Amino acid sequence: MTLKRLIHLLLHLSLVALATASASPRPQGDVTDVRDWAIPRGHFYTQTNGTDESNELGYAVVDDDAALFWTAFQDLGGFQALGYPVSQRFPFKGLVAQAFQKGILLWDQRSQSAYLMNLFDELSAAGADPFLETHRFIPRSNAWTEDVGQSWPVIVANHLALLEEDAAIKAAYFAESDHGRDPITFNGLPMGIRDYGFVLVLRAQRRAFQHWKTEQPWASVGEVVVVNGGDLAKELNLIPAPAQAPVASPVPPLGYGDPAQGGAAYRATGCMLCHGLEAEGGIGPALAGTRLDFAAFLSAVREPSDVMPPYLAEQITDQEVRHILAYILSRPATP
């Protein structure tokens, strides 16, 4: 048996197995209900586009040569910790920035690392303190003259002493350690605290905490809520207007696949027999590390030009091909 015939036989058997496993109809889901989805090297969110009815515009969080914001966003707890994105990227003091509901990420190209902006310090420097205190009940920072000339451990102790005024806020501040994050690095140093009667508020450098004493639509009595500092930065134009505007996704909700599902389909269809288990190449060319356009990739799958047999829509759907492409795009190039 020739090599060419062997390849055809193996691929034919794989396709038979796939067709048997895929005989039942697949639910496609209602695309209008999808509010966020995977895109190349990141994710697209529409939850904060300014309307509850449209999923056409939003904000992308991605990794690219300018910043690895998608990786940093996930490392810092994702939307559970930072909320959804509320801006596109924008330059800030020589760094790349992107705002989320509960903080602003900065990317330092030299150190190849991301960290949270001292958001409330920056708002103070922009002259926003009167508005924050009068309209958003966020206290001004203390003067902190006692920090002058002191060592870092003493300064930290001075600021953390503010937390002793409210046990619930103290617990919320230190809760980051439960997720493997340093509370001081994540929240910044506590800077001021004030009881407004209906709410007690701690202002830290990077985040602010509200301990509600009255029932609110967004909080129950006794609940501690993290202030949406990124939204405040947007409201007070710390974020440039062009970066505030939502944009269209680079791909539609079903326009980019899931790498995990793609890996399973890649193996089930027999792609691995010619292109390698990790798409590193074999009898067929290496696919890992290449930047493939979906239309071109789909065409190559449906109407290949070499010994590879065609994969018809009855055997593998367009969306499954998208999953396989996502898997290939997730694989690092092999030397």
C-alpha positions in Angstrom: 0.0 0.0 0.0 1.4 3.4 -1.0 1.8 6.2 1.5 -0.9 8.3 -0.3 -3.4 5.4 -0.1 -2.6 4.9 3.6 -3.2 8.5 4.4 -6.6 8.4 2.6 -7.6 5.2 4.4 -6.7 6.6 7.8 -8.5 9.9 7.2 -11.5 8.0 5.8 -11.8 6.0 9.0 -11.5 9.2 11.1 -14.3 10.8 9.1 -16.5 7.8 9.5 -16.0 7.9 13.2 -16.7 11.7 13.3 -19.9 11.3 11.2 -21.1 8.6 13.5 -20.4 10.6 16.7 -22.0 13.7 15.1 -25.2 12.1 13.8 -27.5 13.9 16.3 -28.4 17.6 15.6 -26.3 20.2 17.3 -28.0 23.0 19.1 -26.6 26.3 17.8 -27.9 28.6 20.5 -29.4 32.1 20.1 -26.6 34.5 19.0 -28.7 37.4 20.3 -28.3 36.1 23.8 -24.4 36.1 23.6 -23.0 39.1 25.4 -19.3 38.2 25.3 -17.2 35.8 23.2 -13.7 34.6 22.3 -11.8 36.5 19.6 -8.2 35.9 18.4 -5.8 36.2 21.4 -8.5 37.6 23.7 -12.2 38.2 24.4 -14.8 40.7 23.4 -17.4 42.1 25.9 -20.6 44.0 25.1 -22.0 44.2 28.7 -20.7 47.8 29.2 -21.5 49.3 25.7 -24.1 51.7 27.1 -27.2 49.7 26.1 -28.9 46.6 27.4 -30.2 45.7 24.0 -27.2 45.6 21.7 -24.5 43.0 21.4 -22.9 44.6 18.4 -20.6 47.1 20.1 -18.2 46.6 23.0 -14.6 46.4 24.1 -11.9 43.9 23.3 -9.3 42.7 25.8 -6.4 41.1 23.9 -2.8 40.1 23.9 -0.6 41.6 21.2 2.8 43.1 20.7 1.8 46.3 22.5 0.4 44.8 25.7 -0.7 41.4 27.1 -3.9 42.7 28.7 -5.9 39.5 28.2 -3.4 37.5 30.2 -3.1 40.2 32.8 -6.9 40.6 33.1 -7.2 36.8 33.7 -4.3 36.7 36.2 -5.9 39.5 38.2 -9.2 37.7 38.6 -11.0 38.6 35.4 -14.4 40.3 35.4 -15.1 38.9 38.9 -12.4 41.1 40.3 -12.1 44.0 37.9 -15.5 44.1 36.2 -16.0 44.4 32.5 -13.9 46.6 30.2 -15.2 50.2 29.8 -12.7 51.5 27.3 -10.5 50.7 24.5 -6.8 51.1 25.0 -5.3 54.6 25.5 -1.9 56.1 26.2 -1.2 57.2 29.8 2.0 58.8 30.9 4.1 56.8 28.4 2.3 53.5 29.2 -0.6 51.6 27.5 -3.8 51.7 29.6 -7.2 50.1 29.5 -10.1 50.8 31.9 -12.3 48.3 33.6 -15.3 48.9 35.8 -13.2 48.5 39.0 -9.8 49.7 37.9 -7.4 50.7 35.1 -4.6 48.4 33.9 -1.3 49.8 32.9 1.2 47.9 30.7 4.9 48.6 31.1 6.6 47.5 27.9 10.1 47.6 29.4 9.3 45.2 32.3 6.7 43.3 30.2 4.2 43.5 33.1 0.8 44.9 33.9 -0.4 46.6 37.1 -3.3 48.6 38.4 -3.2 52.4 38.2 -3.3 54.4 41.4 -6.6 55.5 40.1 -7.8 57.6 43.0 -4.5 59.3 43.3 -4.7 60.2 39.6 -8.3 61.5 40.1 -7.1 63.7 43.0 -4.3 65.1 40.8 -6.8 65.9 38.1 -8.8 68.0 40.7 -11.7 65.6 41.1 -11.7 65.4 44.9 -14.6 68.0 45.4 -16.8 66.1 43.0 -15.9 62.7 44.4 -16.7 63.8 47.9 -19.9 65.8 47.1 -21.5 63.6 44.5 -20.0 60.1 45.0 -19.3 60.2 48.8 -15.6 59.2 48.4 -13.5 61.0 51.1 -10.4 63.0 50.4 -7.1 61.5 51.3 -5.6 62.3 54.7 -2.5 64.6 54.6 -0.2 61.8 55.8 2.5 64.0 57.3 3.4 61.2 59.6 4.8 59.3 56.7 7.5 61.8 56.0 11.0 60.3 56.6 9.6 56.9 57.6 10.6 53.5 56.3 8.2 51.6 54.1 7.0 49.2 56.8 6.2 52.1 59.1 4.3 53.8 56.2 2.3 50.7 55.5 1.5 50.3 59.2 0.3 53.9 59.3 -2.1 53.4 56.4 -3.4 49.9 57.4 -4.4 51.4 60.8 -7.4 53.0 59.0 -8.9 49.5 58.5 -9.4 49.2 62.2 -12.3 51.6 62.0 -14.5 49.0 60.2 -14.2 45.3 60.4 -16.3 44.6 57.3 -14.2 46.9 55.1 -11.0 45.4 56.6 -12.2 41.9 55.7 -13.1 43.1 52.1 -9.7 44.8 51.7 -7.7 41.7 52.8 -10.0 39.3 50.9 -7.7 39.5 47.9 -5.2 37.2 49.8 -7.8 34.5 49.5 -7.3 34.6 45.7 -3.5 34.7 45.9 -3.3 38.4 45.3 -1.4 40.8 47.6 -4.1 43.2 49.1 -1.7 46.2 49.1 -0.6 45.7 45.5 -4.1 45.1 44.3 -6.0 47.8 46.3 -3.2 50.3 47.0 -2.6 51.8 50.5 -5.7 53.0 52.4 -5.7 56.8 52.1 -8.8 58.0 53.9 -12.0 56.9 55.5 -15.3 58.6 56.4 -18.7 57.7 57.8 -21.4 59.5 55.9 -24.2 58.1 58.1 -25.8 55.9 55.5 -22.5 54.6 54.2 -18.9 54.3 55.4 -16.3 54.6 52.7 -12.6 53.7 52.6 -10.6 55.4 49.9 -7.4 53.5 48.9 -5.0 54.4 46.1 -6.4 51.9 43.5 -9.9 51.0 44.8 -12.5 52.4 47.2 -14.9 50.3 49.4 -18.4 51.2 50.5 -20.0 49.6 53.6 -23.7 50.3 53.2 -25.8 50.9 56.3 -29.0 51.4 54.3 -30.7 49.3 51.7 -29.7 50.2 48.2 -30.7 48.7 44.7 -27.1 47.6 44.3 -26.3 46.6 47.9 -28.0 45.2 51.0 -27.6 46.6 54.5 -24.2 45.6 55.8 -22.8 44.7 52.4 -19.4 46.0 51.3 -19.2 47.0 47.6 -16.1 48.0 45.6 -16.6 51.3 43.8 -16.6 51.3 40.0 -13.5 53.5 39.9 -13.1 52.9 36.1 -16.6 54.2 35.5 -15.7 57.3 37.6 -12.5 57.8 35.5 -14.7 57.6 32.4 -17.3 60.0 33.8 -14.6 62.5 34.8 -12.8 62.2 31.4 -9.5 60.8 32.8 -10.0 58.4 29.8 -9.8 60.2 26.4 -13.1 60.4 24.6 -12.1 58.3 21.6 -11.1 55.4 23.9 -14.5 55.6 25.7 -16.5 54.7 22.5 -17.4 51.0 22.0 -16.5 49.4 18.7 -17.6 46.5 16.6 -16.1 43.1 17.4 -13.3 41.8 15.0 -15.4 38.6 14.7 -19.1 37.9 15.3 -20.2 35.8 18.3 -19.7 32.5 16.4 -16.8 33.8 14.4 -14.1 32.4 16.5 -13.8 29.0 18.0 -13.0 27.5 21.4 -9.4 26.0 21.5 -10.5 23.2 23.9 -13.3 22.0 21.6 -11.0 22.6 18.6 -8.3 20.3 20.1 -10.8 17.5 20.4 -12.2 18.0 16.9 -8.6 18.2 15.5 -7.8 14.8 16.9 -11.2 13.3 16.1 -11.1 14.3 12.4 -7.6 12.8 12.0 -5.8 16.2 11.4 -3.1 14.9 13.8 -2.2 12.0 11.5 -0.6 14.4 9.0 -0.1 17.7 10.8 1.1 16.3 14.2 -0.6 16.0 17.6 0.1 19.7 18.4 -0.1 20.9 14.8 3.7 20.9 14.7 3.8 19.2 11.3 4.5 15.7 10.1 3.6 14.3 6.7 1.7 17.5 6.2 2.9 21.0 6.9 3.1 22.5 10.3 0.1 24.7 11.2 1.1 25.8 14.7 2.4 29.4 15.0 0.9 30.5 11.7 -1.7 33.2 11.5 -4.5 31.8 9.4 -7.5 33.6 8.0 -10.7 31.7 8.6 -12.0 32.0 5.1 -8.8 30.7 3.6 -8.6 27.9 6.2 -12.2 26.8 5.6 -11.5 26.8 1.8 -8.5 24.6 2.4 -10.6 22.2 4.5 -13.5 22.0 2.1 -11.5 22.0 -1.2 -7.9 21.0 -0.5 -5.4 21.1 -3.3 -3.1 18.2 -2.3 -3.5 14.6 -1.1 -5.7 15.7 1.8 -9.3 14.6 1.2 -12.1 17.3 1.4 -14.0 17.6 4.6 -17.6 18.3 3.7 -20.2 20.3 5.7 -22.1 17.0 6.4 -18.9 15.7 8.1 -17.8 18.8 10.0 -19.6 22.1 10.4 -18.2 25.6 9.8 -18.3 26.2 13.6 -16.3 23.1 14.2 -13.7 24.3 11.7 -13.6 27.5 13.6 -12.9 25.6 16.8 -10.1 23.7 15.0 -8.6 27.0 13.8 -8.8 28.4 17.4 -6.8 25.4 18.6 -4.2 25.8 15.8 -3.9 29.5 16.7 -3.3 28.6 20.3 -0.4 26.3 19.6 3.1 27.8 19.8 5.4 27.4 16.8 7.7 24.5 16.9 11.4 25.1 15.9 
